Amino acid sequence: MKVGFVSLGCSKNLVDTEIAIGILKEHGMEIVNNPEEAEMIIVNTCGFIDSAKEEAINTLLEMSEYKKKKCKYLIAMGCLVQRYTDELKRSMPEVDLWIRLDQYGHFYTDIENLINNKLENSNKKYGKLTNYPKEPLPLPTKEQFFEREISTGENFAYLKIGEGCSNRCTYCAIPFIRGPFISRPEEDIIEEAKLLAKKGIKELIVIAQDTTKYGLDLYGEPRLAQLLRKLCKIDGIEWIRFLYSYPEGIDDELIKAVKEEKKICKYFDIPIQHISNSVLKRMNRKTNKQNIEDVISKIRANIPDVIIRTTVMVGFPGETKEDFNELCEFLKKAKFENLGAFTYSKEDGTPASRLKEQVHYMTKKSRYNKIMQIQQEVSKENLEKLIGKEIKVLVEGITFDEKYYVGRSQYEVPDIDGIIYIKNDKELEIGNFVNCIIVDSNEYDLITEIKK
């Protein structure tokens, strides 16, 4: 049977998709990229915020049109399904099978039963989650991680080290959906990383909902720094980076590891969300303004060439004009190299959804636009300072007009940060590293040429 996949949402969800593809290939199914060829289409949904839910619903409706052609089965899995099983089943009869996160253990069995007309509609006993799952959701087996189908090309792969989240920020639905944080055993992660290296992967991107919590549940202490150092010993891996490190979890040991290990990218992804203490408190963040400023100062003092990325939220309930202005001034001062912003989304079941003083939609939109304007100016200023410097670039493709090759350095996360353009002065091999000189920049990207 030919199967097509659509994976929505974050990189953690993408790993789930890759595992699902690996399972189906192990059972002899063929994976196709063109939905018109697919006899079965599986959509891995995201249910994090309203825009993600809307995208998931629209995608399912779009894919259901292929059932008028060759497609026989439409299947939905993932976060949205975990969160709204009953509502979805009532409203979308086009979908033949709904697979929740806590049903992944019998993922293939359910699909096989669907094909053989033996599927019992036992999902009806599940309703919308109203409380945090008390137990962590089961991780895929070690073998399933090892057999997953890498979908990100030959250069990089995501390495998931944990599942769920125990932080319980008041705006976030992740604990409702994926349960409390659970770490993968260190030896399993190392073994998977070695397998990825043997496949030719050059960059490992270490991910979890909060990577700084890695090891707390298994070993009684955070072990991210220790894990990163062990990953650095794997032959064939050129770059290692970790994402989603919360400020309160960044300790001296982690900073030291990033500073000392040549393979670890000099890159911190620190989602601060806000800087106003009153907003941080209502968000139930485990940090404050002083802690955030201290962590950033310590990182920059120890690693002068570091790149720091953050995300911030505007329009959280009760965010005053003064709170927002404080955030704006902080961003101008902090000069983050990369920044993502989003407006607060009122999520069902979260404590923040019950807070009074919800901010008007137009106010949220206006504040978002101002944040992005500030960051555009900051980014332009930061990049202009790099002109004339040498940089090592991983070549990943070529522009449509073939005037430039495109790539990344250790300072850019794929599909998130800016792009490095390399003038097409000589033929380059995709997947190789080249030394370049930065000759120009725009708001978010760098223009380079091959070092003579």
C-alpha positions in Angstrom: 0.0 0.0 0.0 1.2 3.5 -0.9 1.1 5.9 2.1 1.4 9.7 2.1 2.3 11.7 5.2 1.6 15.4 6.2 3.5 16.4 9.3 2.4 19.7 11.0 3.7 21.6 14.0 7.1 21.4 15.7 10.2 19.4 15.2 9.2 17.1 18.1 6.1 16.2 16.2 8.2 15.6 13.1 10.2 12.9 14.9 6.9 11.2 15.7 6.1 11.3 12.0 9.5 9.8 11.1 9.0 7.0 13.6 5.5 6.3 12.1 7.0 6.2 8.6 9.7 3.8 9.9 7.0 1.5 11.4 5.0 1.4 8.1 8.1 0.7 6.0 9.0 -2.1 8.3 5.6 -3.6 7.4 6.2 -3.3 3.7 4.3 -0.2 2.9 5.6 2.3 0.4 5.9 6.0 1.3 5.0 8.5 -1.4 5.3 12.3 -1.6 2.5 12.9 -4.0 -0.9 12.6 -2.3 -2.5 11.8 -5.7 -0.5 8.5 -5.6 -1.4 7.6 -2.0 -3.9 4.9 -1.1 -3.6 6.1 2.5 -2.9 9.6 3.8 -1.8 10.2 7.4 -1.8 13.7 8.9 0.2 14.3 12.1 -1.7 17.2 13.6 -0.6 20.0 16.0 -2.9 21.4 18.6 -0.8 23.9 20.4 -2.5 27.2 19.5 -5.6 28.3 17.5 -3.7 28.9 14.3 -2.2 25.4 14.5 -5.6 23.9 15.1 -7.0 25.7 12.1 -4.2 24.5 9.9 -4.7 20.9 11.0 -8.5 21.0 10.3 -7.9 22.6 6.9 -5.2 20.1 6.0 -7.5 17.2 6.9 -10.3 18.7 4.8 -7.9 19.2 1.9 -6.6 15.6 2.1 -10.1 14.2 2.3 -10.6 15.4 -1.3 -8.1 12.7 -2.4 -10.6 10.1 -1.2 -12.5 10.9 -4.3 -9.6 9.6 -6.3 -7.1 6.9 -5.3 -7.0 7.4 -1.5 -9.0 4.8 0.5 -8.1 5.8 4.0 -7.5 9.1 5.8 -5.9 8.9 9.2 -5.3 11.6 11.8 -2.8 11.4 14.6 -1.0 13.7 17.0 -1.6 16.5 19.4 -5.0 17.8 18.1 -6.3 14.3 18.1 -5.1 13.7 21.7 -6.8 16.8 22.8 -10.1 16.8 21.0 -10.9 13.2 20.0 -14.7 13.2 20.5 -15.3 16.6 19.0 -13.3 15.8 15.9 -15.0 12.4 15.4 -18.4 14.1 15.5 -17.5 16.9 13.1 -15.2 15.1 10.6 -16.6 11.8 9.4 -14.2 12.1 6.4 -11.4 10.7 8.7 -11.4 6.9 8.9 -9.1 6.6 12.0 -8.1 8.8 14.9 -4.9 7.9 16.7 -4.2 9.6 20.0 -0.7 10.0 21.4 -1.5 7.4 24.2 -2.4 4.9 21.5 0.9 5.0 19.6 1.8 1.7 21.2 -0.6 -0.1 18.9 -0.2 2.3 16.0 0.3 -0.3 13.3 -2.3 -2.7 14.7 -5.0 -0.1 14.5 -4.1 0.7 10.9 -3.9 -3.0 10.0 -7.4 -3.6 11.6 -8.7 -0.6 9.6 -7.5 -2.1 6.4 -8.9 -5.6 7.3 -12.3 -4.1 8.4 -11.6 -5.4 11.9 -11.2 -2.0 13.7 -13.3 -1.7 16.8 -14.3 1.9 17.4 -13.0 1.8 20.9 -11.9 5.5 20.7 -15.4 6.6 21.7 -14.5 6.0 25.4 -12.0 8.8 25.2 -13.1 12.4 25.6 -11.4 15.8 25.7 -8.7 16.0 28.3 -9.6 18.2 31.2 -6.8 17.4 33.6 -3.1 17.0 33.3 -2.1 13.3 32.5 -0.9 12.0 35.8 1.6 9.7 34.3 4.1 10.4 31.4 2.9 9.2 28.0 4.9 6.1 26.9 8.0 6.9 24.8 8.4 5.0 21.5 10.6 1.9 21.9 14.3 2.2 21.4 14.0 0.2 18.2 11.4 2.6 16.8 13.7 5.6 17.4 16.5 3.7 15.6 14.4 2.7 12.6 12.7 6.0 12.0 12.9 7.5 8.5 14.9 10.7 8.5 12.9 13.3 6.5 15.2 16.3 6.9 17.7 15.4 4.2 21.3 14.1 4.5 22.8 17.0 6.5 20.9 17.2 9.8 18.5 15.2 12.0 16.6 16.0 15.1 17.5 14.0 18.2 14.6 13.9 20.7 15.8 13.4 24.3 12.5 13.7 26.2 8.8 13.9 25.9 6.1 16.1 27.6 6.6 19.0 30.0 6.3 19.6 33.7 6.7 23.4 33.8 3.0 24.1 33.6 3.1 27.6 32.3 -0.4 29.0 32.6 -0.8 29.7 28.9 0.5 26.3 27.6 -1.5 23.2 26.7 1.4 20.9 26.2 1.1 19.2 29.7 -2.6 18.7 29.0 -1.7 17.0 25.7 1.6 15.2 26.2 1.8 14.9 30.0 4.7 15.5 32.3 8.4 15.4 31.2 10.0 12.1 30.7 13.7 11.6 29.7 15.0 9.0 27.3 17.8 6.8 28.8 21.2 8.4 28.0 22.6 5.1 26.5 19.7 4.9 24.0 20.2 8.5 22.9 24.0 7.9 22.3 23.3 4.8 20.4 20.8 6.5 18.1 23.2 9.4 17.5 25.9 6.9 16.4 23.4 5.3 14.0 22.6 8.8 12.6 26.4 9.5 12.2 26.8 6.2 10.2 24.0 7.4 7.9 26.1 10.5 7.1 24.3 13.0 9.3 26.6 15.9 10.0 24.5 17.9 12.5 22.4 16.7 15.5 19.7 19.1 16.8 18.9 18.0 20.3 15.2 18.7 21.2 12.7 18.4 24.0 10.0 20.7 25.3 12.6 21.9 27.8 16.1 20.4 27.1 17.5 21.8 30.4 15.2 19.4 32.3 16.9 16.4 30.7 17.8 13.7 33.3 16.0 15.1 36.3 13.4 12.3 36.3 15.8 9.5 35.5 18.9 10.5 37.4 17.8 13.1 40.0 19.9 15.8 38.4 20.0 17.7 35.1 22.4 16.0 32.7 22.1 18.0 29.5 25.7 19.2 29.6 27.0 15.6 30.3 24.9 14.3 27.4 26.2 16.9 25.0 29.8 16.2 25.9 29.3 12.5 25.2 27.6 13.3 21.8 30.7 15.3 20.9 32.8 12.1 21.0 30.9 10.5 18.1 32.9 10.4 14.9 31.3 11.9 11.8 29.2 14.5 13.7 30.4 18.0 12.9 27.8 20.2 14.7 25.6 19.6 17.8 23.1 22.2 18.9 20.3 22.0 21.5 17.0 24.0 21.4 14.4 25.2 23.9 16.6 25.7 27.0 14.8 27.6 29.7 16.7 30.4 31.4 16.4 28.9 34.9 17.9 25.7 33.7 21.1 27.2 32.1 23.8 26.6 34.7 27.6 27.1 34.7 28.2 23.5 33.6 26.1 23.9 30.5 27.7 27.2 29.5 31.2 25.6 30.1 30.3 22.7 27.8 29.2 25.0 25.0 32.4 27.1 25.4 34.8 24.2 25.5 33.4 21.7 23.0 34.3 22.5 19.4 31.4 20.5 18.0 28.7 22.3 20.1 27.4 25.3 18.2 27.8 28.6 20.0 24.1 29.0 20.0 21.5 29.3 22.8 17.8 29.1 22.2 16.2 30.6 25.3 12.4 31.2 25.2 12.0 34.0 27.8 8.4 34.9 26.8 8.5 38.2 28.6 10.7 40.4 30.8 8.1 42.1 33.1 8.1 40.4 36.5 4.4 40.8 36.9 3.7 39.1 33.5 6.2 36.3 34.2 4.5 35.6 37.5 1.1 35.3 35.9 2.6 33.0 33.3 3.9 30.8 36.1 7.4 31.1 34.7 10.1 29.8 37.0 12.3 32.9 36.5 12.3 36.7 36.7 13.9 39.7 35.0 17.1 39.7 37.0 17.7 36.0 36.4 17.1 36.4 32.6 19.5 39.3 32.5 22.1 37.5 34.5 22.0 34.4 32.4 22.3 36.3 29.1 25.2 38.4 30.5 27.0 35.3 31.8 26.6 33.5 28.4 27.9 36.5 26.4 30.8 37.0 28.9 32.0 33.4 28.5 31.3 32.9 24.8 31.9 36.2 23.0 30.8 34.9 19.6 27.6 33.3 20.8 24.3 33.7 19.1 21.2 33.9 21.3 17.7 33.2 20.0 14.6 33.9 22.0 10.8 33.9 21.7 8.4 36.4 23.4 4.7 36.6 23.8 2.7 39.8 23.6 -0.9 40.3 24.8 -0.9 38.0 27.7 -3.9 38.6 30.0 -3.2 41.7 32.1 -0.2 42.9 30.1 -0.2 46.6 30.5 1.2 49.3 28.3 4.0 49.6 30.9 4.7 45.9 30.8 4.9 46.0 27.0 7.1 49.0 26.9 9.5 47.3 29.4 9.7 44.4 27.0 10.5 46.7 24.0 13.2 48.5 25.9 14.7 45.2 27.0 14.8 43.8 23.4 16.5 47.0 22.2 19.2 46.5 24.9 19.6 42.8 24.7 20.0 42.8 20.9 19.1 39.1 20.4 20.5 37.8 17.2 17.3 35.9 16.4 13.8 36.4 17.8 10.4 34.9 17.3 7.3 36.6 18.6 3.7 35.5 18.8 0.4 36.8 20.2 -1.2 35.2 23.2 -3.7 32.5 22.3 -6.5 31.6 24.7 -6.3 27.9 25.0 -9.0 25.6 26.4 -8.4 24.3 29.9 -5.3 26.4 30.6 -5.3 28.6 33.7 -4.6 31.7 31.6 -7.8 31.2 29.7 -9.7 32.0 32.9 -7.7 35.1 33.7 -9.5 38.4 33.5 -8.1 41.4 31.6 -7.9 39.6 28.3 -6.1 41.9 25.8 -8.0 43.0 22.8 -7.0 41.3 19.5 -6.1 44.6 17.7 -3.9 45.6 20.7 -2.1 42.2 20.5 -1.6 42.6 16.8 -0.2 46.1 17.1 2.2 45.0 19.9 3.4 42.1 17.8 4.1 44.4 14.8 6.1 46.7 17.0 8.2 43.9 18.4 9.0 42.6 14.9 9.9 46.1 13.8 12.3 46.4 16.7 13.9 43.0 15.9 14.3 43.8 12.3 16.3 46.8 13.1 18.3 44.9 15.8 19.0 42.0 13.3 20.1 44.4 10.6 22.5 46.1 12.9 23.9 42.8 14.2 24.5 41.4 10.7 26.1 44.5 9.4 28.8 44.1 12.1 29.7 40.7 10.6 30.7 42.0 7.1 34.3 41.2 6.4 34.5 38.2 8.7 35.2 34.6 7.7 32.5 31.9 8.3 32.3 28.2 7.8 29.2 27.3 5.8 27.4 24.0 5.1 26.2 24.1 1.5 22.5 22.9 1.3 21.2 24.0 -2.1 21.1 26.6 -4.9 18.7 29.4 -5.7 16.3 29.0 -8.6 18.2 31.4 -10.8 21.5 29.7 -9.8 23.1 33.0 -8.9 23.7 31.8 -5.3 24.3 28.7 -3.3 22.4 28.7 0.0 23.6 27.3 3.3 24.0 27.7 7.0 26.7 28.2 9.5 26.7 27.0 13.1 24.8 30.1 13.9 21.5 29.3 12.1 18.9 26.7 12.9 17.3 25.2 9.7 13.9 26.5 8.7 13.9 29.0 11.6 16.8 31.5 11.2 18.2 33.4 8.3 20.0 32.0 5.2 23.5 32.4 4.1 23.8 33.1 0.4 27.1 32.2 -1.4 27.9 33.8 -4.7 28.1 31.2 -7.4 31.7 31.9 -8.5 32.7 28.2 -8.7 30.9 24.9 -8.6 30.2 23.6 -5.0 29.0 20.2 -3.9 25.8 20.1 -1.8 26.5 18.8 1.7 30.1 20.0 1.9 31.5 22.7 4.1 33.2 25.8 2.6 35.0 28.8 4.1 33.3 32.1 3.1 33.8 35.8 3.6 30.8 37.9 4.5 30.4 40.7 2.0 26.9 42.0 2.6 23.7 41.6 4.6 20.0 42.5 4.7 17.6 42.4 7.6 17.9 38.6 8.3 20.3 37.0 5.8 24.0 37.2 4.9 25.7 37.4 1.5 29.1 35.7 1.2 31.7 34.7 -1.3 34.1 31.8 -1.3 37.4 32.6 0.5 40.1 33.0 -2.1 
